[in-house]
Structures are given as C-alpha cells and as structure tokens.
Amino acid sequence: MHRSRTVAAASLLALLLVSPAAVLGQSPSPDPLTSQLDAVRQATAQYNWLPFATAAGYAPFALDGGTMPTCFDDTSGGMGVHYVQGVDATVDPLKPEAMVYEVTADGQDRLGAVEYIVPKEVVEDAAGNPVNVPELFGQEFHKHPTLPLYILHAWIWTENPNGMFADFNPRVPACMKM
C-alpha cells in the first residue's frame, strides 16, 4: 500500500513538472513571437536605466560625430535617441545593436524600443541589390532612408499603435531642442 501511494505521488509530481499548464487546463505557452519578445525584454531589462547601457558599451549615436545623441522623429511619431554597439553582420535577438530611448518632457531618457542593425554592405551585392536581407521575429529588415544600414525596431517597452516593428511611434514625443 505504501509503495503504491509513493508511485502515485511520484507520477503526479512528474505530470505537474512536465506540464503544469496542461493540468490546469491552460495552453502550455504563448505564441512563439510573444515568447521571443519576452526573452528580449528580459535580456534588455537592465538597460531601462541608461547608465547600465553605457556601462555595457552602448554609446550615443550622433550624426555629427559628437557625444550628444541624435534624436529621430517624423510626422508619424517620435523615435528618440539611440545608444549603439556592435553593428556588424551578426543578428542576435538577445543582443540588439541599439537601445532606443524616448526623451521625456522632463529631460529623462526612457527605454522604448530596441533596434537591430546590419550594415548595407552585408545585405546588398556590388550593384546595390538586396541579396541577404536579415529577418527576425518573422519580419524582414528594411533599408534605412538615409544611413547605409538595414534596420528593424521592436517597441518592446512602449506600446506602438503603428505596430510593434514600425520605425516611429506616435506615443513618443517629438524631439526637443537640446
């Protein structure tokens, strides 16, 4: 009798460890995209505080070559400022090349999105034809309108009515004069 209770208890424990959601009548996991984006959130959560991003090697992206990061916006919304590192041919979803910070009305930087960046020469052939367009989260990267880059944003920290992977976000304030 004691042995059968032990076996039954062990079997129940094994079932709970293998699939607790199934036992509770829940689906075992969210869709793959949600899981992937949750993993990116977890990997980048520390960068919600800008000093952690700079300590990890993310540096302000400045078009003028200075130390003041360039702020991007357009008529469809704001984007913010970028802190960038490791732009190369490698795409690792858990190591985005850029952290994108909203500049708030009180002058604070708030992490809104991550951005994946690949140099144009990695994607295009000698004639400028895209032949090796990276894809991540089921989305193809697109050519930046002015810089020699292919990019993909993921608004994992600020909801974007234009879509998770849109470049600009109407909820992000336009750039302020600095």
FIPA-794808 format. One record per residue (C-alpha): x, y, z; residue in one letter. Coordinates in steps of 0.001 Angstrom, whole numbers, plus 500000, padded with zeros to 6 digits. Layout:
! residues N
(pt (X Y Z) A)
...
This chain:
! residues 178
(pt (500000 500000 500000) M)
(pt (502784 502441 500927) H)
(pt (504619 501671 497690) R)
(pt (501536 502343 495529) S)
(pt (500962 505735 497202) R)
(pt (504609 506615 496631) T)
(pt (504370 505617 492955) V)
(pt (501124 507568 492553) A)
(pt (502623 510640 494219) A)
(pt (505749 510395 492057) A)
(pt (503615 510050 488916) S)
(pt (501534 513094 489854) L)
(pt (504675 515119 490601) L)
(pt (506169 514126 487241) A)
(pt (502986 515174 485446) L)
(pt (502984 518560 487188) L)
(pt (506649 519147 486394) L)
(pt (506234 518210 482746) V)
(pt (503111 520239 482014) S)
(pt (501575 522243 484871) P)
(pt (499649 524418 482435) A)
(pt (498072 521383 480782) A)
(pt (496957 520031 484166) V)
(pt (495322 523371 484945) L)
(pt (493579 523470 481569) G)
(pt (495726 526316 480226) Q)
(pt (497651 526430 476995) S)
(pt (501253 525391 477635) P)
(pt (502855 528586 476303) S)
(pt (502050 531805 474466) P)
(pt (502639 532100 470757) D)
(pt (506296 531935 469659) P)
(pt (506531 535674 468853) L)
(pt (505335 536622 472339) T)
(pt (507864 534236 473861) S)
(pt (510670 535650 471716) Q)
(pt (509815 539255 472583) L)
(pt (509509 538363 476281) D)
(pt (513042 536936 476091) A)
(pt (514282 540209 474549) V)
(pt (512562 542176 477332) R)
(pt (514258 540004 479919) Q)
(pt (517664 540349 478214) A)
(pt (517394 544144 477962) T)
(pt (515530 544999 481192) A)
(pt (518709 546244 482837) Q)
(pt (519051 548925 480142) Y)
(pt (515933 550706 481339) N)
(pt (518475 552651 483354) W)
(pt (520711 554385 480787) L)
(pt (523909 554202 482898) P)
(pt (523701 550388 482699) F)
(pt (523532 550603 478901) A)
(pt (526544 552895 478698) T)
(pt (528464 550707 481157) A)
(pt (527727 547745 478856) A)
(pt (529283 549616 475917) G)
(pt (526267 551259 474305) Y)
(pt (527375 554700 473080) A)
(pt (525282 557635 471868) P)
(pt (524713 557643 468123) F)
(pt (525436 561154 466898) A)
(pt (525211 562104 463220) L)
(pt (527599 564986 463801) D)
(pt (530208 562730 465402) G)
(pt (529768 564387 468796) G)
(pt (528657 562959 472104) T)
(pt (525105 564362 472081) M)
(pt (522889 561595 470645) P)
(pt (520885 562438 467554) T)
(pt (517143 562376 468138) C)
(pt (514893 560999 465400) F)
(pt (511259 561811 464684) D)
(pt (508944 562431 461747) D)
(pt (505304 563216 461071) T)
(pt (504183 559692 462059) S)
(pt (505710 559963 465522) G)
(pt (508857 560107 467565) G)
(pt (511583 557593 467998) M)
(pt (514060 559124 470369) G)
(pt (517793 558748 470768) V)
(pt (519881 555665 470084) H)
(pt (522703 554143 472070) Y)
(pt (524536 551712 469809) V)
(pt (527162 548979 469947) Q)
(pt (528382 546074 467840) G)
(pt (526950 546897 464424) V)
(pt (528135 544034 462205) D)
(pt (526796 541100 460179) A)
(pt (525594 539243 463280) T)
(pt (521953 539369 464346) V)
(pt (521315 538094 467861) D)
(pt (517772 538718 469123) P)
(pt (519011 538901 472721) L)
(pt (521751 541421 471901) K)
(pt (520202 544294 469937) P)
(pt (522642 546727 468364) E)
(pt (520723 549740 469719) A)
(pt (518706 550771 472726) M)
(pt (516204 553466 471708) V)
(pt (515301 555975 474420) Y)
(pt (512390 558377 474451) E)
(pt (513302 561843 475659) V)
(pt (510572 562799 478124) T)
(pt (509243 566292 478784) A)
(pt (511332 566486 481967) D)
(pt (514504 565577 480044) G)
(pt (514728 561978 481209) Q)
(pt (515608 559089 478912) D)
(pt (513160 556170 478969) R)
(pt (513819 552932 477081) L)
(pt (511093 552465 474495) G)
(pt (512470 550117 471866) A)
(pt (515397 548054 470745) V)
(pt (516800 548145 467253) E)
(pt (518641 545580 465199) Y)
(pt (521120 547000 462679) I)
(pt (523154 545439 459875) V)
(pt (525494 547374 457546) P)
(pt (524274 547797 453969) K)
(pt (527332 546039 452519) E)
(pt (526349 542834 454344) V)
(pt (522892 542876 452749) V)
(pt (523486 544229 449228) E)
(pt (525581 542994 446332) D)
(pt (528045 545238 444463) A)
(pt (525213 546591 442290) A)
(pt (523196 547623 445375) G)
(pt (520623 544850 445101) N)
(pt (519427 543337 448395) P)
(pt (520511 539690 448349) V)
(pt (520909 538810 452020) N)
(pt (518106 540638 453867) V)
(pt (518083 539604 457523) P)
(pt (514861 538508 459154) E)
(pt (513947 538429 462822) L)
(pt (510627 537778 464583) F)
(pt (509100 536993 461180) G)
(pt (509977 540496 459949) Q)
(pt (512442 541473 457225) E)
(pt (514840 544294 457971) F)
(pt (514380 547355 455765) H)
(pt (516825 549847 454355) K)
(pt (517272 552997 456411) H)
(pt (516161 556005 454318) P)
(pt (519450 557913 454712) T)
(pt (522055 555804 456507) L)
(pt (523881 552839 454897) P)
(pt (522079 550350 457129) L)
(pt (519277 547815 457247) Y)
(pt (517220 548047 460431) I)
(pt (514397 546561 462458) L)
(pt (512824 548211 465511) H)
(pt (510938 546327 468214) A)
(pt (508857 548521 470539) W)
(pt (509015 546160 473496) I)
(pt (508963 548821 476223) W)
(pt (506468 551363 474809) T)
(pt (503318 550234 473027) E)
(pt (503250 551476 469444) N)
(pt (499849 551986 467754) P)
(pt (501703 551885 464412) N)
(pt (502827 548330 465179) G)
(pt (505491 546533 467173) M)
(pt (508037 546823 464351) F)
(pt (507277 550315 462986) A)
(pt (510134 552809 462967) D)
(pt (508242 555694 464568) F)
(pt (505786 555756 467445) N)
(pt (503094 558428 467864) P)
(pt (503212 557887 471645) R)
(pt (506827 559027 471725) V)
(pt (507220 562805 471928) P)
(pt (508850 564621 469052) A)
(pt (512452 565576 469639) C)
(pt (513002 568605 471793) M)
(pt (515585 571235 471011) K)
(pt (518660 570363 473022) M)
